[in-house]
């Protein structure tokens, strides 16, 4: 996370750094993103960067935290009692809403999925934990078969939501149709069926 010197900057300068970082990380995978480009776009001296952040990972974690706050403001809270299947639809609808208002955020998220650096893999694992918790909760509620590998299902859904968003050509109806189709397939395979 940023050093204290960053928080002492003017709001305008913090915004320039944030915007420059979002621009770079939404057009290039984290592994390929250039600190040089960020520093240049933010119009700050090179040496200043290390007064504000330890490294590129530190900057990335900061912007992800800020994006999460912004997304929460835009989307609002998800229903904490929603089933895993309902949560997938809620997240897909949230992705669409964010995509309309802040397309750079969804591009940044999508690039996370195709970056296999250790840093990104750690972030992906952390994101998957939220899905895993919901799946495990639904297993206890008798909604998902207990033998299902929660980690595998969580990874499939996380990757699918972002990849399908990109491959749908940002066509809202097509995207939601694909997500709903995936949810139906998942239900057939992992849901407990009440006969």
C-alpha positions as CSV (number, residue, x, y, z in Angstrom):
1,X,0.0,0.0,0.0
2,X,1.1,3.6,-0.5
3,X,3.6,5.2,1.9
4,X,2.5,8.2,4.0
5,X,4.2,10.6,1.6
6,X,1.6,9.5,-1.0
7,X,-1.3,10.4,1.3
8,X,0.2,13.9,1.9
9,X,0.0,14.7,-1.9
10,X,-2.7,16.9,-3.3
11,X,-5.9,15.2,-4.4
12,X,-5.2,16.3,-8.0
13,X,-1.7,14.6,-7.9
14,X,-3.0,11.4,-6.4
15,X,-5.7,11.3,-9.1
16,X,-3.1,11.7,-11.8
17,X,-1.1,8.8,-10.5
18,X,-4.2,6.7,-10.1
19,X,-5.5,7.5,-13.6
20,X,-2.1,6.8,-15.1
21,X,-1.8,3.5,-13.4
22,X,-5.4,2.4,-14.3
23,X,-4.7,3.4,-17.9
24,X,-1.5,1.3,-18.0
25,X,-2.9,-1.7,-16.2
26,X,-6.1,-1.7,-18.3
27,X,-4.1,-1.9,-21.5
28,X,-1.3,-4.3,-20.6
29,X,-1.1,-7.3,-18.4
30,X,0.5,-6.6,-15.0
31,X,3.6,-8.4,-16.1
32,X,4.0,-6.2,-19.2
33,X,2.9,-2.9,-17.6
34,X,5.6,-0.2,-17.5
35,X,6.3,1.9,-14.5
36,X,8.1,4.2,-16.9
37,X,4.9,4.8,-18.8
38,X,2.9,5.3,-15.5
39,X,5.5,7.8,-14.2
40,X,5.5,9.7,-17.5
41,X,1.7,9.8,-17.8
42,X,1.3,10.9,-14.2
43,X,3.9,13.7,-14.8
44,X,5.9,12.9,-11.7
45,X,9.7,12.6,-11.3
46,X,11.0,9.0,-11.4
47,X,12.5,9.2,-7.9
48,X,9.1,10.3,-6.5
49,X,7.5,7.0,-7.4
50,X,9.6,5.2,-4.8
51,X,8.7,7.8,-2.2
52,X,5.0,6.9,-2.7
53,X,5.2,3.2,-3.4
54,X,7.6,0.3,-2.7
55,X,7.2,-1.2,-6.2
56,X,4.7,-2.0,-9.0
57,X,2.9,-4.6,-6.9
58,X,2.3,-2.0,-4.2
59,X,0.9,0.5,-6.7
60,X,-1.3,-2.2,-8.2
61,X,-2.8,-3.2,-4.8
62,X,-3.5,0.4,-4.1
63,X,-5.5,0.9,-7.4
64,X,-7.3,-2.4,-6.9
65,X,-8.4,-1.2,-3.5
66,X,-9.5,2.1,-4.9
67,X,-11.4,0.5,-7.7
68,X,-13.1,-1.9,-5.3
69,X,-14.4,1.2,-3.3
70,X,-15.6,2.8,-6.5
71,X,-17.3,-0.4,-7.7
72,X,-19.0,-0.8,-4.4
73,X,-20.4,2.8,-4.8
74,X,-21.6,2.0,-8.3
75,X,-23.0,-1.5,-7.8
76,X,-23.9,-1.4,-4.2
77,X,-23.8,-4.5,-2.0
78,X,-24.5,-7.9,-3.2
79,X,-27.1,-10.0,-1.5
80,X,-25.1,-11.9,1.1
81,X,-27.7,-14.7,1.3
82,X,-27.9,-15.3,-2.4
83,X,-27.1,-18.8,-3.6
84,X,-23.9,-19.4,-5.5
85,X,-25.8,-19.5,-8.7
86,X,-27.6,-16.2,-8.0
87,X,-24.3,-14.7,-7.0
88,X,-22.8,-15.5,-10.4
89,X,-25.7,-13.6,-12.1
90,X,-25.3,-10.7,-9.7
91,X,-21.6,-10.5,-10.4
92,X,-22.1,-10.7,-14.2
93,X,-24.7,-7.9,-14.0
94,X,-22.3,-5.9,-11.9
95,X,-19.6,-6.4,-14.4
96,X,-21.9,-5.0,-17.1
97,X,-22.8,-2.0,-15.0
98,X,-19.2,-1.3,-14.3
99,X,-18.3,-1.9,-17.9
100,X,-20.6,0.8,-19.0
101,X,-19.5,3.4,-16.5
102,X,-15.8,2.4,-16.1
103,X,-14.8,0.2,-19.0
104,X,-11.1,0.5,-18.0
105,X,-11.9,-1.4,-14.7
106,X,-13.4,-4.4,-16.5
107,X,-10.5,-4.5,-18.9
108,X,-8.1,-4.4,-16.0
109,X,-10.0,-7.3,-14.3
110,X,-10.0,-9.3,-17.5
111,X,-6.2,-8.8,-17.9
112,X,-5.8,-10.3,-14.4
113,X,-7.1,-13.6,-15.7
114,X,-4.6,-13.9,-18.6
115,X,-1.5,-13.0,-16.5
116,X,0.3,-15.9,-15.0
117,X,2.8,-14.0,-12.9
118,X,3.1,-15.2,-9.3
119,X,1.7,-11.9,-8.1
120,X,-1.4,-12.2,-10.2
121,X,-1.9,-15.8,-9.4
122,X,-1.9,-14.8,-5.7
123,X,-4.6,-12.2,-6.3
124,X,-6.6,-14.7,-8.3
125,X,-6.4,-17.1,-5.4
126,X,-7.6,-14.4,-3.0
127,X,-10.6,-13.6,-5.3
128,X,-11.4,-17.3,-5.6
129,X,-11.7,-17.5,-1.8
130,X,-14.9,-15.4,-1.9
131,X,-16.5,-17.8,-4.3
132,X,-15.2,-20.8,-2.4
133,X,-16.8,-19.5,0.8
134,X,-20.2,-19.2,-1.0
135,X,-19.9,-22.6,-2.5
136,X,-19.0,-24.2,0.9
137,X,-21.9,-22.3,2.5
138,X,-24.2,-23.7,-0.1
139,X,-22.9,-27.2,0.4
140,X,-23.9,-26.9,4.1
141,X,-27.3,-25.6,3.0
142,X,-27.8,-28.7,0.9
143,X,-27.8,-26.8,-2.4
144,X,-24.5,-28.1,-3.9
145,X,-23.2,-31.6,-3.9
146,X,-20.7,-32.1,-1.0
147,X,-18.1,-33.9,-3.2
148,X,-17.7,-30.9,-5.6
149,X,-14.2,-29.4,-5.7
150,X,-15.1,-25.8,-4.6
151,X,-11.7,-24.4,-5.8
152,X,-12.1,-25.8,-9.3
153,X,-15.7,-24.4,-9.6
154,X,-14.6,-21.0,-8.3
155,X,-11.7,-20.7,-10.8
156,X,-14.0,-21.7,-13.7
157,X,-16.5,-19.0,-12.8
158,X,-14.0,-16.2,-12.1
159,X,-12.3,-16.8,-15.4
160,X,-15.5,-17.3,-17.3
161,X,-17.1,-14.1,-16.1
162,X,-14.2,-11.9,-17.3
163,X,-13.3,-13.9,-20.4
164,X,-16.9,-14.1,-21.7
165,X,-17.2,-10.3,-21.1
166,X,-14.3,-9.7,-23.4
167,X,-15.4,-12.3,-26.0
168,X,-19.0,-11.2,-26.1
169,X,-17.8,-8.0,-27.8
170,X,-19.3,-6.1,-24.8
171,X,-22.8,-7.1,-26.1
172,X,-24.9,-7.0,-22.9
173,X,-27.6,-9.4,-24.0
174,X,-25.2,-11.9,-25.5
175,X,-23.0,-11.8,-22.3
176,X,-25.9,-12.3,-19.9
177,X,-27.3,-15.1,-22.1
178,X,-23.9,-16.8,-22.0
179,X,-23.6,-16.4,-18.2
180,X,-27.1,-17.7,-17.6
181,X,-26.3,-20.7,-19.9
182,X,-23.2,-21.4,-17.9
183,X,-25.2,-21.2,-14.7
184,X,-27.7,-23.8,-16.0
185,X,-24.9,-26.1,-17.0
186,X,-23.3,-25.7,-13.6
187,X,-26.7,-26.4,-11.9
188,X,-27.0,-29.6,-13.8
189,X,-23.6,-30.8,-12.7
190,X,-23.1,-29.5,-9.1
191,X,-26.5,-28.7,-7.7
192,X,-28.4,-31.1,-5.4
193,X,-31.5,-32.0,-7.3
194,X,-34.7,-32.3,-5.2
195,X,-36.8,-35.1,-6.7
